[in-house]
Amino acid sequence: MSEHGHSHGGNANTRQLSIALALTGSFLVVEVIYGVLSGSLALLSDAGHMLTDVMALALSLFAIRIGQRAADRKRTFGYRRAEILAAAVNAGALFAIGLYILVEAYGRLREPVDVQTTPMLIVAVLGLLVNVISARILVGGSQSSLNMKSAYLEVMGDLLGSVAVIAGALIIRFTGLTWVDPVLGALIGLWVLPRTWTLLKASVNVLMEGVPEGVDLDALRAELTALPGVTEVHDLHVWSVTSGEHTLTAHLVAAPGGGLLARVHEVAARYGLEHSTVQLEPPGTHAGQEGHLHP
């Protein structure tokens, strides 16, 4: 059963995500303002990282809500791919922010900027508290939902970023080493870039209807071809409607009957393919029995 089929769990996850989003989003505004006022690149970089959290939380909440909308005559798969569209846009924007942080860090290493450590330290400590509260809110749902788990891991990552900013503020305050700030900013930016690049690649793969990660198409084709009575497999397509929802279509040249459709379903299920549409074609023809399989 799909996750949004559990109404009580879905409602609980929606409440948890809404609270965490309100906390993180409100503090993001504070962190940006004080990052500008204090001149701390590390604080601004952490704000960029927190922006990834806000977008991830909003995306997770959006995924739950949009997944509850039923398919209609114009959207036969429903509206679940909207999650992937949002992910692609977010990842592209966040990747650009990460690159900007690296360029700015390089400039500040060449021409140091004075950093006010007091507001930097205060805001970082408050950010740490916000992340601890958000993590406590999300940890329960993360045990049973991959969607919630991704949001929880985002918050935990930002928690570590807050710790880094606190350490940087203390080092600058007691040693006067202002180069620590751009170095920390660059490190946080470098931590964000690979993650956003991975998200961008995954979302583009779904939009391009690529084979889902972890599905070996050659092995799948070999298993289908090896089924009793099957002499050929063609027009084999595997793609994702949205994250975690994979689909298969295929034409199998085989004599009908013998429980072949059920066997195909078993093979597809082993590869995590939730919806399979198979057309059976008698040898020597291109028309035959069409079967629709649902787990």
C-alpha positions in Angstrom: 0.0 0.0 0.0 1.4 3.4 -0.9 2.3 5.8 1.8 -0.5 8.4 1.2 -3.0 5.6 1.6 -2.5 5.8 5.3 -4.7 8.8 6.1 -3.8 9.1 9.8 -0.1 8.7 9.2 -0.3 11.2 6.3 -2.1 13.8 8.5 0.5 13.3 11.3 3.4 13.8 8.8 1.7 16.9 7.4 1.4 18.4 10.9 5.0 17.6 11.7 6.3 19.0 8.4 4.2 22.1 8.7 5.6 22.9 12.2 9.2 22.2 11.1 8.7 24.3 8.0 7.3 27.3 10.0 10.2 27.2 12.4 12.9 26.8 9.8 11.4 29.3 7.4 11.0 32.0 10.1 14.6 31.5 11.2 15.9 31.6 7.6 14.8 35.3 7.4 16.5 36.1 10.7 19.7 34.4 9.6 19.9 36.2 6.2 19.3 39.6 7.9 22.0 39.1 10.5 24.3 37.5 8.0 24.3 40.7 6.0 24.6 42.9 9.1 27.4 40.9 10.7 29.3 40.5 7.4 29.7 36.8 8.0 29.9 34.7 4.9 29.7 31.5 7.0 26.4 32.7 8.4 25.1 33.6 4.9 26.4 30.2 3.6 24.6 28.5 6.4 21.5 30.5 5.5 21.8 29.1 2.0 22.0 25.6 3.4 19.0 26.4 5.6 17.2 27.5 2.4 17.8 23.9 1.1 16.1 22.7 4.2 13.1 25.0 3.8 12.7 23.9 0.2 13.1 20.2 1.1 10.5 20.5 3.9 8.2 22.4 1.6 8.7 19.8 -1.1 8.0 16.9 1.3 4.8 18.7 2.5 3.9 19.4 -1.1 4.5 15.8 -2.1 2.1 14.6 0.6 -0.7 17.0 -0.3 -0.4 16.6 -4.1 -0.3 12.8 -3.8 -3.7 12.9 -2.2 -5.2 14.4 -5.4 -6.9 11.7 -7.6 -6.1 11.2 -11.3 -8.6 12.8 -13.7 -9.3 12.8 -17.4 -6.4 15.2 -18.1 -3.9 13.8 -15.6 -4.3 10.0 -15.8 -1.2 9.5 -13.5 -2.5 12.2 -11.1 -0.3 15.2 -10.1 2.6 13.4 -8.4 5.2 14.4 -11.0 4.8 18.0 -9.8 7.1 17.0 -7.0 9.8 16.2 -9.5 9.3 19.5 -11.4 9.7 21.4 -8.1 12.8 19.4 -7.1 14.5 20.2 -10.4 13.9 23.9 -10.1 15.0 23.9 -6.5 18.2 21.9 -7.2 19.2 24.3 -10.1 18.7 27.4 -7.9 20.5 25.9 -4.9 23.4 24.8 -7.1 23.8 28.4 -8.3 23.8 29.6 -4.7 26.5 27.1 -3.8 28.7 28.3 -6.7 28.1 32.0 -5.6 29.2 31.1 -2.1 32.5 29.6 -3.4 33.2 32.6 -5.6 32.5 35.0 -2.7 34.7 33.0 -0.3 37.6 33.3 -2.8 37.1 37.0 -3.0 37.1 37.4 0.8 40.2 35.3 1.2 42.0 37.8 -1.1 40.4 40.8 0.5 39.4 40.0 4.2 36.2 41.6 5.5 35.6 42.5 9.2 33.2 40.1 10.9 31.0 41.0 13.9 31.2 37.8 15.9 28.6 38.6 18.5 25.5 38.6 16.2 27.1 35.7 14.3 27.4 33.7 17.4 23.9 34.6 18.8 22.2 33.7 15.5 24.1 30.5 15.1 23.2 29.3 18.6 19.5 30.2 17.9 19.7 28.3 14.6 21.1 25.3 16.4 18.1 25.4 18.8 15.7 25.6 15.9 17.3 22.7 14.1 17.2 20.6 17.3 13.5 21.3 17.8 12.7 20.5 14.1 14.7 17.3 14.3 12.8 16.2 17.4 9.5 16.9 15.6 10.5 14.9 12.5 12.3 12.0 14.0 9.1 10.0 14.7 7.9 10.1 11.1 11.3 9.4 9.7 11.1 5.8 10.9 8.2 4.8 8.6 8.4 7.3 5.7 11.2 7.8 3.2 9.7 11.2 2.4 9.9 12.2 6.1 13.3 10.6 6.5 14.8 12.8 3.7 13.4 15.9 5.5 14.8 14.8 8.8 18.3 14.2 7.2 18.1 17.7 5.7 17.5 19.3 9.1 20.3 17.2 10.7 22.7 18.4 8.1 21.8 22.0 8.8 22.3 21.3 12.5 25.9 20.4 11.8 26.2 23.6 9.8 25.1 25.7 12.8 27.7 23.9 14.9 30.4 24.9 12.3 29.3 28.6 12.4 29.4 28.6 16.2 32.9 27.2 16.1 34.0 29.8 13.5 32.5 32.7 15.6 34.4 31.5 18.7 37.7 31.1 16.8 37.4 34.5 15.2 36.4 36.1 18.5 39.4 34.7 20.5 42.1 34.6 17.8 41.1 37.4 15.3 41.6 35.0 12.4 39.0 36.4 10.0 40.0 34.0 7.2 38.2 31.3 9.2 34.8 32.8 8.1 35.2 32.5 4.3 36.8 29.1 4.7 33.8 27.8 6.8 31.5 29.4 4.2 33.3 27.6 1.4 33.2 24.3 3.3 29.4 24.6 3.9 29.0 25.5 0.2 31.1 22.5 -0.9 28.9 20.3 1.4 25.7 21.6 -0.3 26.9 21.3 -3.9 27.2 17.5 -4.3 23.8 17.0 -2.6 22.0 19.4 -4.9 23.8 18.0 -7.9 22.6 14.5 -7.0 19.0 15.8 -6.6 19.2 17.6 -9.9 20.5 14.5 -11.7 17.8 12.3 -10.1 15.0 14.7 -10.9 16.1 15.2 -14.5 16.3 11.4 -14.9 12.7 11.1 -13.9 11.6 14.0 -16.2 13.5 12.3 -19.1 11.7 9.0 -18.2 15.1 7.4 -17.6 15.5 3.9 -16.0 15.1 4.3 -12.2 18.3 4.0 -10.2 18.9 0.5 -9.0 17.0 -1.2 -11.9 19.2 -3.3 -14.1 17.3 -3.3 -17.4 19.4 -6.0 -19.0 18.8 -8.4 -16.1 15.1 -7.6 -16.1 14.9 -8.3 -19.9 16.8 -11.6 -19.3 14.4 -12.7 -16.6 11.4 -11.9 -18.7 12.9 -13.7 -21.7 13.6 -16.8 -19.5 9.9 -17.2 -18.5 8.3 -20.4 -19.8 6.8 -19.9 -23.2 8.4 -16.5 -23.9 10.4 -16.3 -27.1 11.0 -12.6 -27.4 10.7 -9.4 -25.3 10.5 -6.0 -27.1 9.3 -2.5 -26.5 10.5 -2.8 -22.9 10.2 0.5 -21.1 10.8 1.2 -17.4 10.4 4.7 -16.0 9.3 6.6 -12.9 6.1 8.7 -12.5 7.6 10.3 -9.4 10.2 9.3 -6.9 9.7 5.8 -5.7 6.8 5.0 -8.1 8.1 2.9 -11.0 6.3 1.6 -14.1 7.0 -1.1 -16.7 5.5 -1.7 -20.1 6.6 -4.5 -22.4 5.5 -6.7 -25.4 6.1 -10.4 -24.9 6.0 -12.8 -27.8 4.5 -15.9 -26.2 1.5 -18.2 -26.4 -1.3 -16.9 -24.0 -2.3 -18.7 -20.9 -0.3 -20.7 -18.4 -0.4 -17.9 -15.8 2.3 -15.9 -17.7 0.9 -12.5 -16.7 1.1 -13.5 -13.0 4.8 -14.6 -13.5 5.6 -11.3 -15.2 4.1 -9.5 -12.3 6.3 -11.5 -9.9 9.4 -10.5 -11.8 8.4 -6.8 -12.0 7.7 -6.8 -8.3 11.2 -8.0 -7.5 12.5 -4.9 -9.3 10.3 -2.6 -7.4 8.0 -1.9 -10.4 4.6 -1.1 -9.0 2.6 -0.9 -12.1 3.1 -3.2 -15.1 1.3 -3.2 -18.5 2.1 -6.2 -20.6 1.0 -7.1 -24.1 1.2 -10.8 -25.1 1.7 -11.4 -28.8 1.3 -14.9 -30.3 4.4 -16.0 -32.3 4.3 -14.6 -35.8 1.9 -11.7 -35.0 2.0 -8.3 -33.4 -1.4 -8.3 -31.8 -2.6 -10.2 -28.9 -3.8 -10.2 -25.3 -3.1 -7.1 -23.2 -2.9 -7.5 -19.5 -2.7 -4.8 -16.8 -1.1 -5.7 -13.5 -1.5 -4.0 -10.2 0.2 -5.1 -7.0 
